């Protein structure tokens, strides 16, 4: 299995990845508040998706 190295990416892709990493937490917080106030199936799925992305960034899987 090939190991994923963030620093082997081209500079534009690495910059996009860093921006996505920094934007994930505010989007997750907003989506969590929205899900608590008006829980729909789509909101719950989006919250789980953003939580998974956040955990992947936090644990350096991405």
N, C-alpha and C positions, 0 to 999 in steps of 0.2 A: 504494500500500500504506500503510495507516494505521500510524503508529509507536506502539509500546506505551509508555505512560508510567505508571510505577508510582505516581506521586504523584497521578494523577487518579482513582485507585480510592477507594472509600469507606473511611473509617477502619478499619472492621472487616475488610475484605478486605485492606487493607495490613498490618494486624497479623497476620492469618493467614499472609500471604506471608512476613513477617519471621520468624515462628515456624518455618515450614517451611524457610526458608533456614538457620536456626541448628541445626535438628535433623538436617539431611541428612548432615552429616559424621559424627557419631557412629553413625548408622544404617549409613552406608556402611562404616565401619571394622568394626563388628560383623558385617555381612554378608560382608565380605571375609575375616575370620577364620573365619567359619562355612564359607565356600566352600572355603577352603584345607584345613580339617580334614575336612569331609564334603561333597565336591563332588557335587551332584546337578544335574540340568538346571534345576530351579526355582531353586536357589541361584545358579547362574551367570546366569540371566536376571534375577533380582532384583538381583544385583551390577551387571550392566550397566545396568539401569534406574536404580539409585541413582547410579551413576557419571555417567550422562548428565544426570540432574537436577542433580547437584553441579556439573558443568561448565557447565551452562546458568546456574546462579546465579552461579558464579565469573566467567564472561564477560559477565555482566549481560544475558543474552538474556531472562531472566525478571525 
